[in-house]
Structures are given as structure tokens and as C-alpha cells.
Amino acid sequence: MNFSGSSAPISDRELEIIDLVAKGLTNLQIAEQLEISKRTVDNHISNILEKTKTDNRVALVRWAINRGKVCLDEINCCTLPDFKSSNFN
């Protein structure tokens, strides 16, 4: 999946990290929640900033909100289809 404005595809794990950044978690808190090392989170954040062409966490969250990649307090949210109950099998 390649989102407009990004130079490389954003992985599902990176989207998960973006969501946690948008929720205000520190890299250490993200690492603890995902049960990975802080250094791994640091690397993910660095890669995400490069892919999204953003310079810092605030710019990253703005990027994610503008593209509907995160939901903050019911703002800018969309409902995704429930594939489990759909007839897509």
C-alpha cells in the first residue's frame, strides 16, 4: 500500500506505530505496548518520518490525520467494513 505523499509503502506495523504516536505515547511506551525494543521503535519512527517526508512527530500526526490514517477522539474517523461478517470469503 502506497499512500500519496509517501515515497515508499507504509507497513501495517508502521501504521500501528503512527496510531500510537498520535495517541501521545513515547517511543518507550510504544515499545512496551508492542513488546519490542525501544531501538526497534526508534528505527520504525525514523523510517516512517522518511517515508512520509515529515520532520517530527507533530508533522507526522498531522500527515496521518490529513490522510485519515488515525482517529483522534472521533475526529476524522471512518468506519471500515467488518470483513468477518461480510461475504468476501
N, C-alpha and C positions, 0 to 999 in steps of 0.2 A: 504494500500500500504506500503510495507516494502522494503526500499532501501538497497542494500548491503552496509555494513559498519555501519548500524544503528541497534541499539538494539531494537527499537520499531518503529512502523509506524509513519511517518511524516504526519500530517493532512494537509488539503488544507489551513487552516488558517496559519499554521506554514510555509508552502511553500510561502505563500503570504508575511509573515514577513521576511523570508530569502531573498526574492527578494528585499524588501525594504532596508534591511541591505546592500545588495550588491550594491544598488544604492547610499549608503552613508548616509542614513537617520539615525538620532539619535533615541533613544527609544521614546523621547518626540515627535519628528516629526512623527514617525510611529503611535503613539497613536492618534495624532491629525488627521492624514490622515484616519485612520481606525475608528475614533470616538469611541475609547475605552480608558481606563485609562492607564497611563504610567505604573502603577503597573502591570496591565494585560500584557502589552508588556514585562516588566521585567521578569514576570513569564514564558511567552512563550519563550523568549530568553534562559532563564535558562534551560527549558525543551528541547529546540532544541539542545543546546550545549551538554546536557547529551545524548540525543538520537543519535547525530552524532559523539559522542566521540571526540569533539573538545574543545579546551580550551579557545578560544576567538573569536571575530568577524572576524578577519582576517583568522583564520583557518577555520571558518565556511564558509566564502565566497569561500575559496579555495576548500573546500569539495563540495560545491554546483556547482562550475564551473567544477570540475573534473567529476561530475556525470550528467552534463547537466541540472541542475535544475534552473539555472539562465542564462540570456543572458546579456552580458555587451558589449555595443557598437558594436553589431552584431558579437561579438566573441563567439564561442562555442554555436551557436544558432541552433535549429532545428525547423522545421515547423510542427506543429501539424495539423492533419486533421480538417477541418471545419465540425463539426458534424451537424450543422444546414442545410447545403446544401447536406449532404450525404444521402444515402438511408438506414440509420440504424434504421429507425422507425419501 
